Amino acid sequence: MIGLNQTVLTTGILAGIASTLLVLGANAQPSFASVLYASSALPVLVAGLGWGNRTAIVAIVTAAVLGALLVSPFFALAMAIFTLIPAGWLSHLANLARPASELGGPDHLMAWYPISDILLHLCSLVTIAVVVLGAMIGYGPELTSRVVDAMALGLSRQGSPMAPDAGTLVQTKKMIVLMLPMVQGGLWVFLLFAVFYIAVRVVARSGRGLRPIEDMPSALRMSRNSIFIFLAGIILTFVGGVPAMIGATICGTFGAGFLMAGFASLHFRSKGKDWRIPGLILAYISSMMLLPALVILIIGLSDTRRTIALTPTRPTPNKTDT
């Protein structure tokens, strides 16, 4: 047991230190801030997927303590809410499995927690994180109004022809207050899921991974329950005030999930087709515009299902985390 605890503590502490360094690197390199900040979830995910929940908890606590000591408690809290806790929870979900016989399958196989449900949890966690941090910093029309006014003042001083008039300025303020949480939430879902996928592959290649590497074109879908949450977010955006900002965040996070599911569906449906490569390239390039992105999102909405990975039963799932 002593050797077991030493392995858990050592691995968790090293993972926490690595996560903290990546976040500090994000602060030092603004041009790569989003990528480095999202990458800080990778050590925690690898620790949780390969060594179990206790190792992930040690990594989270280590990174939070270091962040509070080196920067500030607010910095540590933001890091924990945005990357550390979601990473630890995703690693926990990914390691969940039960006998396939409980689902009507063969007795000699294990059924793993579906990717669609993991993505649902990720979208929910990011939504909560964006809302909580927005409340902490006082995000709202007043804050965005000051930001837009400062940008407009800078353009007018430079004599730029892009300087907005009074009417355009009012419309811009109304749009920005909803667009910022929507874009931030959607981008964070994309980045964290990419880091999760990389972590699964890294741990599987190392030989410590329990969960199989799934075929994402066939496995990456959103569950049907996600549709109702997404629709609730759309309705909230028309209410106004704080509910509208929360609704915009939900639209961004769950919209990103459905967008990823739509791309996965395109990959799956184009397998073996002659037009696969040029068609996918065209889809990715055109998705930078609103209408093609909406089409791909609708494809994700129309193809909701839960796919469950099956593997042979192992006598001991994880020696370091029972």
C-alpha positions in Angstrom: 0.0 0.0 0.0 2.9 2.3 0.7 4.4 1.8 -2.8 0.9 2.4 -4.2 0.5 5.7 -2.4 3.9 6.8 -3.4 3.1 6.1 -7.1 -0.2 8.0 -6.8 1.3 11.0 -5.0 4.4 11.2 -7.2 2.5 11.0 -10.5 -0.2 13.4 -9.3 2.2 16.0 -8.1 4.2 15.9 -11.3 1.0 16.2 -13.3 -0.1 19.2 -11.2 3.3 20.9 -11.7 3.1 20.4 -15.4 -0.4 21.8 -15.6 0.6 24.9 -13.6 3.6 25.5 -15.8 1.4 25.3 -18.9 -1.0 27.9 -17.5 1.8 30.2 -16.6 3.2 29.7 -20.1 -0.2 30.8 -21.5 0.0 34.0 -19.5 3.5 34.7 -20.8 2.6 33.9 -24.5 -0.7 35.7 -25.3 -0.5 34.5 -29.0 -0.7 30.9 -27.9 -2.7 31.5 -24.7 -5.8 29.4 -25.6 -3.8 26.4 -26.8 -1.5 26.4 -23.8 -4.3 27.0 -21.3 -6.3 24.1 -22.8 -3.2 21.9 -22.8 -2.9 22.3 -19.1 -5.7 19.8 -18.8 -3.6 17.2 -20.6 -1.4 16.2 -17.6 -4.5 15.8 -15.3 -6.3 13.7 -18.0 -3.2 11.5 -18.5 -2.9 11.0 -14.7 -6.5 10.2 -14.3 -6.8 7.9 -17.3 -3.6 6.0 -16.6 -3.4 6.0 -12.8 -6.9 6.5 -11.6 -9.1 9.1 -9.8 -6.9 9.6 -6.8 -3.9 10.5 -9.0 -6.1 13.0 -10.8 -7.3 14.5 -7.5 -3.7 14.9 -6.3 -2.8 16.6 -9.6 -5.8 19.0 -9.3 -5.0 19.9 -5.7 -1.2 20.4 -6.5 -1.9 22.7 -9.5 -4.5 24.7 -7.5 -2.1 25.2 -4.5 0.8 26.2 -6.8 -1.5 28.6 -8.7 -2.6 30.2 -5.4 1.0 30.5 -4.1 2.6 31.7 -7.4 -0.1 34.1 -8.6 -3.3 34.4 -6.6 -6.2 32.5 -5.1 -8.5 33.9 -7.9 -6.1 32.6 -10.5 -6.1 29.1 -8.9 -9.9 29.1 -8.7 -10.2 30.1 -12.4 -7.7 27.4 -13.4 -9.5 24.8 -11.4 -13.0 25.7 -12.7 -12.0 26.0 -16.4 -9.5 23.2 -16.9 -8.5 21.1 -13.8 -11.9 20.0 -12.6 -13.3 19.3 -16.1 -10.2 17.2 -16.9 -10.5 15.2 -13.7 -14.2 14.5 -14.2 -13.7 13.5 -17.9 -10.9 11.0 -16.9 -13.3 9.6 -14.3 -16.1 9.2 -16.8 -13.8 7.7 -19.4 -12.7 5.0 -17.0 -16.2 3.9 -16.1 -17.3 0.5 -17.4 -19.7 -2.3 -16.5 -20.5 -5.8 -17.7 -22.1 -5.7 -21.1 -24.6 -8.3 -19.8 -26.3 -5.6 -17.8 -27.1 -3.9 -21.1 -28.2 -7.1 -22.8 -24.8 -7.9 -24.3 -22.4 -10.9 -24.0 -21.2 -11.9 -20.5 -17.5 -11.8 -21.5 -17.4 -8.1 -22.6 -17.2 -4.8 -20.7 -19.3 -1.8 -21.8 -17.6 1.6 -21.5 -19.2 5.0 -20.8 -20.5 6.4 -24.1 -18.6 9.2 -25.8 -21.9 11.0 -26.4 -22.5 11.2 -22.6 -18.9 12.3 -22.0 -19.4 15.1 -24.5 -22.7 16.0 -22.8 -20.9 16.3 -19.5 -18.1 18.4 -21.1 -20.6 20.9 -22.6 -22.4 21.2 -19.2 -19.1 21.7 -17.3 -17.9 24.4 -19.7 -21.3 26.1 -19.5 -21.1 26.2 -15.7 -17.5 27.4 -15.8 -18.2 30.3 -18.1 -21.3 31.3 -16.1 -19.4 31.1 -12.8 -16.4 33.0 -14.0 -18.6 35.6 -15.7 -20.4 36.2 -12.4 -17.0 36.5 -10.6 -15.7 39.2 -12.9 -19.0 41.0 -13.1 -19.6 40.3 -16.8 -22.6 42.0 -18.3 -23.7 44.9 -20.5 -21.8 47.5 -18.5 -18.5 45.7 -18.9 -18.9 45.0 -22.6 -20.1 48.6 -23.1 -16.9 49.9 -21.7 -14.8 47.6 -23.9 -16.7 48.6 -27.1 -16.5 52.3 -26.2 -12.7 51.9 -25.7 -12.3 50.2 -29.1 -14.5 52.8 -30.8 -12.5 55.6 -29.2 -9.3 54.1 -30.4 -10.5 53.7 -34.0 -11.8 57.3 -34.0 -8.5 58.7 -32.8 -6.7 56.9 -35.6 -9.1 58.3 -38.1 -10.1 54.8 -39.2 -13.0 54.6 -41.7 -14.2 51.6 -39.6 -15.1 53.8 -36.7 -18.8 53.1 -35.9 -21.5 55.7 -35.6 -23.8 56.0 -32.6 -26.5 53.6 -34.0 -24.0 51.0 -35.0 -22.3 51.3 -31.6 -25.6 50.5 -29.8 -26.2 47.4 -31.9 -22.6 46.2 -31.5 -22.9 46.4 -27.7 -26.1 44.3 -27.8 -24.4 41.7 -30.0 -21.1 41.6 -28.1 -22.7 40.9 -24.7 -24.1 37.6 -26.1 -21.4 36.7 -28.6 -18.5 36.7 -26.2 -19.8 33.9 -23.9 -21.1 32.0 -26.9 -17.8 32.0 -28.7 -15.7 31.5 -25.5 -17.9 28.5 -24.5 -17.8 26.9 -27.9 -14.1 27.3 -28.4 -13.4 25.8 -25.0 -15.5 22.7 -25.7 -13.5 22.2 -29.0 -10.1 22.6 -27.2 -10.9 20.4 -24.2 -12.4 17.6 -26.2 -9.3 17.7 -28.5 -7.0 17.5 -25.4 -9.2 14.6 -24.1 -8.8 12.7 -27.3 -5.1 13.2 -27.3 -4.8 12.0 -23.7 -6.8 8.8 -24.5 -4.4 8.0 -27.3 -1.3 8.8 -25.3 -2.4 6.6 -22.4 -3.5 3.8 -24.7 -0.1 3.8 -26.5 1.7 3.7 -23.1 -0.1 0.5 -22.2 -1.8 1.9 -19.1 -5.0 2.8 -20.7 -8.1 0.8 -20.0 -10.5 2.5 -22.4 -10.2 1.4 -26.1 -9.4 4.0 -28.8 -12.8 4.4 -30.5 -13.5 5.3 -34.0 -14.6 8.9 -33.6 -16.5 9.2 -37.0 -18.9 6.5 -35.7 -18.7 7.2 -32.0 -18.7 11.0 -31.7 -22.4 12.0 -31.4 -24.5 14.0 -29.0 -27.2 12.3 -27.0 -30.9 13.1 -27.6 -31.2 14.9 -24.2 -28.7 17.5 -25.5 -31.3 18.7 -28.0 -33.6 19.9 -25.3 -30.8 21.7 -23.5 -29.8 23.4 -26.7 -33.3 24.5 -27.4 -33.7 25.8 -23.9 -30.6 27.9 -24.5 -32.0 29.3 -27.7 -35.2 30.3 -25.9 -33.3 32.0 -23.1 -31.4 34.2 -25.5 -34.7 36.0 -26.3 -35.6 36.6 -22.6 -33.0 39.3 -22.1 -30.8 40.1 -19.2 -28.8 37.5 -17.3 -30.9 34.6 -18.7 -30.0 35.7 -22.2 -26.3 35.6 -21.4 -26.7 32.1 -19.9 -28.7 31.0 -22.9 -26.0 32.3 -25.2 -23.4 30.3 -23.3 -25.5 27.2 -23.6 -25.9 27.8 -27.4 -22.1 28.1 -27.7 -21.1 25.1 -25.7 -23.8 22.7 -26.9 -23.7 24.1 -30.4 -20.0 23.2 -30.5 -20.9 19.7 -29.4 -23.4 19.3 -32.2 -21.0 20.9 -34.7 -18.3 18.3 -33.8 -21.0 15.6 -34.1 -21.9 16.9 -37.5 -18.3 16.8 -38.7 -17.9 13.2 -37.3 -21.1 12.2 -39.2 -19.6 13.7 -42.4 -16.4 11.7 -41.9 -18.5 8.5 -41.3 -20.8 9.0 -44.3 -17.9 9.8 -46.7 -15.9 6.6 -45.9 -15.0 4.8 -49.1 -16.2 7.7 -51.3 -14.1 9.1 -54.1 -15.0 12.7 -53.1 -14.1 12.1 -49.4 -10.9 14.2 -49.2 -12.0 17.2 -51.3 -15.5 17.1 -49.8 -14.2 17.2 -46.2 -11.7 20.0 -47.0 -14.5 22.0 -48.6 -16.7 21.4 -45.5 -14.0 22.5 -43.1 -13.2 25.6 -45.0 -16.8 26.6 -45.6 -17.7 26.1 -42.0 -15.9 29.4 -41.2 -19.0 31.0 -42.7 -22.3 31.0 -40.8 -24.6 29.2 -43.2 -22.4 26.2 -43.9 -21.7 25.9 -40.2 -25.4 25.9 -39.5 -25.8 23.1 -42.1 -23.2 20.9 -40.4 -24.7 21.7 -37.0 -28.1 20.5 -38.3 -26.5 17.3 -39.4 -25.2 16.8 -35.9 -28.7 17.5 -34.5 -30.3 15.0 -36.9 -27.8 12.2 -36.0 -28.1 11.8 -32.2 -27.3 8.4 -30.7 -25.3 6.6 -28.1 -22.5 4.2 -29.2 -21.0 2.0 -26.5 -17.5 0.6 -26.9 -17.0 -3.1 -25.9 -13.8 -4.8 -24.8 -13.1 -8.2 -23.2 -13.5 -8.4 -19.5 -10.3 -7.8 -17.4 -9.9 -9.4 -14.0 -8.6 -6.2 -12.4 -9.7 -2.9 -14.0 -7.0 -0.7 -12.3 -4.6 -1.7 -9.6 -4.0 1.9 -8.5 -7.7 3.0 -8.2 -10.2 0.5 -6.8 
